C-alpha cells in the first residue's frame, strides 16, 4: 500500500468525526440556550427541578432530530465527494469496536450519574448540579465513545 491509501480515512472514521462534531455543536448550542433560560428566571427549588426536568426531556428529541438531519446531510455530501456509499455490511471488527466504545462510554456516564447522585448528599450543593452532571457526563461519554472508535480504527484491531 502506498502512503496515500494509508492516510485516507475510512467511512467509519469520517462518520465518527462527523458524529463527534455534531455532538459538540448540539451540546454547546443547547447549553447556551439553557444557560440563558436559567439566568432569565427567578424561582424556588420546586420550580427549579421542574425547569431542569423539562430541559433534559426537551434535549432528547431536539438532539435526535438534529442528529438525523446532520447524518442525512453527511451521507449526501460524503457520497457526492468521495463516491463512497454507506457500507451496509459490518464485520466482526466493526462490532468489537462498537462494543468497546460503548463500554467506555457507559463507564463515563455511570461515573457522571454517581457524581450527580453524590452531589445531592452535600448540604451546600444546589440541586441543579445533579442535572448539570447528567448532561455534562452524557456529553463526555459521547466524546469518549468517538475517541475510542477513532483509536481502534486507526490502530487496527
Secondary structure, DSSP 8 states (H G I E B T S, - for coil): --HHHHHS--HHHHHHHHHHHHHHHHHHHHHHHHHHHHHT----HHHHHHHHHHHHHHHHHHHHHHHHHHHHHHHHHHHHHH-----S---HHHHHHHHHHHHHHHHHHHHHHHHHHHHTTSTTS-THHHHHHHHHHHHHHHHHHHHHHHHHHHH--
